Amino acid sequence: GRPVFSVNGEDVGASLLAALAGCVSTTSVTLTPGPQRPVCDAAARALVLWRPHWRPDQKDVPAREAAAAEGLARFVGTAGCFASATLQRLPDNAPDRVPPLLAEPGAGPDTVVVVTVRELGPTLTLGASPALVDGATEVRLDVAVSTRAQPVPRAFTVQWRNGGPGVVKGVATLAQDLQAALAAALQPRAP
């Protein structure tokens, strides 16, 4: 029979499949300013606060917020970043600052981390490369950290991307992608 996709009588489907078969996802991480020293401290008690701050034209906000909450919970629960950690979502009208730590030793957390999720989702650019498609998942986080030893917060931005030419990504991995971006940002020690 005739090919499903043809240009000038040539089967394009086989060429497209061959191009996509050779595609490899790569991960890039940019910390600004960088480099950053690790936030994780396996001996510390932490309070991890988070909130979304989406762009005005963000699509599927409830699904993205659910993926963000799941990714944050997985990271806090499994990364071994802190001796113990509590995760809380900040109200939408919360101020843009790290709450002060309690001055009394032994009371409250040793570290407060505020994570603002600004981007969490797939991107797709057509005709961007010889593979015809350039897709990825992008995660952008603003992180502010305060510790008892350094009560003045340090702040940095994390831009995490996984994808490349010929890659098409959907929303199924968003929680895992956020978890990976947090690991790149907060830098837990390898087990």
C-alpha positions in Angstrom: 0.0 0.0 0.0 0.8 3.7 -0.1 2.7 5.3 2.8 0.5 7.2 5.3 2.9 10.3 5.2 4.4 11.1 1.9 6.2 14.1 0.3 6.8 13.9 -3.5 5.9 10.2 -3.3 8.5 9.5 -0.6 7.6 7.8 2.7 8.2 10.4 5.4 6.9 8.3 8.3 10.0 6.1 8.3 12.3 9.1 8.2 10.5 10.8 11.1 10.5 7.6 13.2 14.3 7.2 12.6 14.9 10.8 13.6 12.8 10.5 16.8 14.4 7.2 17.7 17.8 8.8 18.1 16.5 11.5 20.4 18.0 11.8 23.9 16.7 13.9 26.8 19.2 16.0 28.6 18.9 17.9 31.9 20.2 21.4 32.4 20.2 23.3 35.7 21.0 26.9 36.2 21.2 28.5 39.7 21.2 32.3 39.7 23.3 33.5 41.3 25.5 30.5 41.2 27.0 28.4 42.4 25.0 27.9 45.6 26.1 26.0 48.7 23.8 23.1 49.6 20.7 24.0 51.5 20.2 20.5 52.8 21.4 19.7 56.3 20.8 16.1 57.5 20.9 17.3 61.1 18.5 20.2 60.8 14.7 20.5 61.4 13.2 22.4 58.5 10.0 24.2 57.7 9.4 24.2 53.9 6.9 26.7 52.8 5.7 26.9 49.2 3.4 28.8 47.0 2.7 29.1 43.3 3.1 32.3 41.3 2.0 31.6 37.8 2.3 33.8 34.8 -1.1 35.4 33.8 -1.7 33.1 30.8 -0.9 29.9 32.7 -3.0 26.9 31.6 -4.4 24.1 33.8 -3.5 25.9 37.1 -5.3 23.3 39.4 -3.4 20.4 37.7 -0.1 22.2 38.0 -0.6 23.1 41.6 -1.5 19.5 42.4 1.7 18.3 40.6 3.7 20.9 42.5 2.3 19.8 45.9 3.0 16.2 45.0 6.5 16.9 43.9 7.3 18.9 47.0 5.8 16.3 49.3 7.8 13.6 47.6 11.0 15.6 47.9 10.4 16.5 51.6 9.4 12.9 52.4 12.2 11.0 50.6 15.2 13.1 49.8 16.9 12.9 53.2 17.5 16.6 52.9 16.7 17.3 56.6 16.5 15.3 59.8 12.8 16.3 59.8 10.8 18.6 57.7 7.3 20.1 57.7 5.8 21.1 54.4 3.1 23.9 54.3 1.4 25.8 51.4 1.4 29.5 52.0 -1.7 31.5 51.4 -1.9 33.3 48.2 -1.7 36.7 49.9 1.4 35.8 52.1 4.2 38.3 52.1 7.3 37.8 49.9 9.7 37.2 52.8 11.1 34.3 54.9 9.4 34.2 58.3 11.7 34.8 61.2 13.1 31.8 63.0 12.3 31.5 66.7 15.2 32.8 68.7 15.0 30.1 71.4 17.4 27.2 70.7 15.5 23.9 70.3 12.1 25.6 69.6 10.8 25.5 66.0 12.8 24.8 62.9 16.5 25.3 62.3 16.0 26.1 58.7 13.1 27.8 56.8 12.9 27.3 53.1 10.4 29.2 51.0 9.8 27.8 47.5 7.9 29.9 44.9 6.9 27.8 41.9 6.9 30.1 38.8 7.0 27.6 36.0 6.1 23.9 35.8 5.2 22.4 32.5 6.0 21.0 29.1 7.3 23.2 26.3 7.3 22.3 22.6 9.0 24.2 19.7 8.3 23.1 16.2 11.0 23.4 13.6 13.6 24.2 16.2 16.1 21.6 15.1 16.8 19.0 12.4 14.5 16.6 14.4 11.6 19.0 13.7 10.5 19.1 17.4 12.3 20.4 20.5 10.4 19.5 23.7 11.1 19.6 27.4 9.7 20.0 30.8 10.7 23.3 32.5 10.7 24.1 36.2 11.5 27.5 37.5 11.6 28.1 41.3 12.5 31.0 43.5 14.1 29.8 46.7 14.7 31.8 49.9 16.6 30.1 52.8 17.1 31.3 56.4 18.9 29.3 59.1 19.7 30.0 62.8 23.3 30.5 61.8 22.4 32.8 58.9 19.1 34.5 59.7 19.3 36.9 56.8 17.8 35.0 54.0 19.7 34.0 50.9 17.7 33.9 47.7 18.3 32.3 44.4 16.4 31.1 41.3 16.5 27.6 39.8 15.9 27.0 36.1 15.6 23.3 35.5 15.0 21.8 32.0 14.8 18.2 30.8 14.3 17.5 27.1 15.9 18.2 23.7 15.5 17.8 20.0 12.9 15.2 19.0 11.5 14.9 22.6 7.8 15.4 23.3 6.9 15.6 26.9 3.5 15.8 28.6 2.2 16.5 32.0 2.5 13.0 33.5 6.0 13.6 34.9 5.5 17.1 36.4 5.7 16.0 40.0 8.9 14.0 39.4 10.3 16.9 37.4 9.7 19.3 40.3 11.2 16.8 42.7 14.3 16.6 40.5 14.5 20.4 40.3 14.4 20.6 44.1 17.2 18.1 44.4 19.3 20.1 42.0 18.6 23.3 44.0 18.8 22.1 47.6 21.5 19.5 47.0 20.8 16.6 49.4 23.8 14.3 50.0 23.8 11.1 48.0 22.9 8.1 50.2 
